[in-house]
Amino acid sequence: MRSTAAPPSPNRPVAARLLAWYRRHRRDLPWRENRDPYRVWVSEVMLQQTQVERVREFFTRFVERFPDVAALARAREQDVLKHWEGLGYYRRARQLHAAAKQIVAEHGGDFPRTAAELRELPGIGRYTAGAIASIAFGEPEPIVEANSRRVIARLVGYGKPVGGAADEPLWSIATALLPRREPGLFNQALMDLGAMVCTVTRPRCDRCPLAASCVARATGRTEETPVLPRQRAAKLVRETAVVLRRGNSAVVERRGPGEWWEGLWDFPRAAAGERRRAGDRLLGTVTYTVTHHRVTCRVVERRLARAPAATNNRRLVALAALDRLAMTAPGRRIARLLVASAALD
């Protein structure tokens, strides 16, 4: 939607221009219905390394199942992981669960109000603490994340690499820009401007309330700013998943500490160098990407003559019950191959 407002004056404070724009163009997001710190917290954790539209799909279901911090603290970890399934980066869910327990145990279920106290909780770093403190409690805390980083870097013409410790100068600039009134709205406005107008490519400078003050625009360097670190090349990996099947049941294993998808269920993998056995049946192939690895996984089915002994992290599960488990992303796809194959038996 093109703005019909007069061009912004460079002499008008950045915060005033940005907040005026935000009140007209803000995104309608379910976690913005109120300033409940629990909802702000859940949304901010979900939004780490995940696109907004993806989070929309999960947020409402998650808070319906766990409506407050006490409900989340009481839940079983497997239930939390199941309701997180599909969002990825499951360490976030485990830390969210651990933090809920800590809030109940150490704060009587009341959210800490300051960024410093919030950072004492598992999974809450500088950005997330600043977002919760400013949005939920009106604390004057700055934020720097992907969208706001881009807006700030372009606004001041910051030409050095960004990311991690290199963001420290941008945090200082964000602090200087932050208004004492409505800091939470200002921070949300920064994020919305980056998402909707000051985009990675082809920024819509003609619609930007800060265009008249933007150094990158004035110098023709919007596409080059900010300077991002190089992407790591993906490592190619090949593996074989072994579906151990007995009748209408199959063996699943829970991923252990330090493994990808810790705490989630999956199907066993063949040991390195293990040969395909006589009688193994190829079910198909699944491919997936995880932490700079591109994995091609062959899926074979191996029939069992007897049921294996169950342990805490290994069990025989009916095919019809696989949907109830919190599974890894490739495990869920392997389960679909298995169920489809079993239906043809």
Stockholm file with secondary structure:
# STOCKHOLM 1.0

chainA/1-345         MRSTAAPPSPNRPVAARLLAWYRRHRRDLPWRENRDPYRVWVSEVMLQQTQVERVREFFTRFVERFPDVAALARAREQDVLKHWEGLGYYRRARQLHAAAKQIVAEHGGDFPRTAAELRELPGIGRYTAGAIASIAFGEPEPIVEANSRRVIARLVGYGKPVGGAADEPLWSIATALLPRREPGLFNQALMDLGAMVCTVTRPRCDRCPLAASCVARATGRTEETPVLPRQRAAKLVRETAVVLRRGNSAVVERRGPGEWWEGLWDFPRAAAGERRRAGDRLLGTVTYTVTHHRVTCRVVERRLARAPAATNNRRLVALAALDRLAMTAPGRRIARLLVASAALD
#=GR chainA/1-345 SS CCCCSCCCCTTSCHHHHHHHHHHHHCCCCGGGSSCCHHHHHHHHHHHTTSCHHHHHHHHHHHHHHSCSHHHHHHSCHHHHHHHHTTSCCTHHHHHHHHHHHHHHHHHTTCCCCSHHHHTTSTTCCHHHHHHHHHHHHCCCCCCCCHHHHHHHHHHHTCCSBCSGGGGHHHHHHHHHHCCSSSHHHHHHHHHHHHHHTSCSSSCCGGGCTTGGGCHHHHTTCTTTCSBCCCCCCCEEEEEEEEEEEETTEEEEEECCTTSTTTTCEECCBCCTTCCCCTTCEEEEEEEEEETTEEEEEEEEEEECSSCCCCBTTEEEEEGGGGGGSCBCHHHHHHHHHHHHHHHTC
#=GC SS_cons         CCCCSCCCCTTSCHHHHHHHHHHHHCCCCGGGSSCCHHHHHHHHHHHTTSCHHHHHHHHHHHHHHSCSHHHHHHSCHHHHHHHHTTSCCTHHHHHHHHHHHHHHHHHTTCCCCSHHHHTTSTTCCHHHHHHHHHHHHCCCCCCCCHHHHHHHHHHHTCCSBCSGGGGHHHHHHHHHHCCSSSHHHHHHHHHHHHHHTSCSSSCCGGGCTTGGGCHHHHTTCTTTCSBCCCCCCCEEEEEEEEEEEETTEEEEEECCTTSTTTTCEECCBCCTTCCCCTTCEEEEEEEEEETTEEEEEEEEEEECSSCCCCBTTEEEEEGGGGGGSCBCHHHHHHHHHHHHHHHTC
//
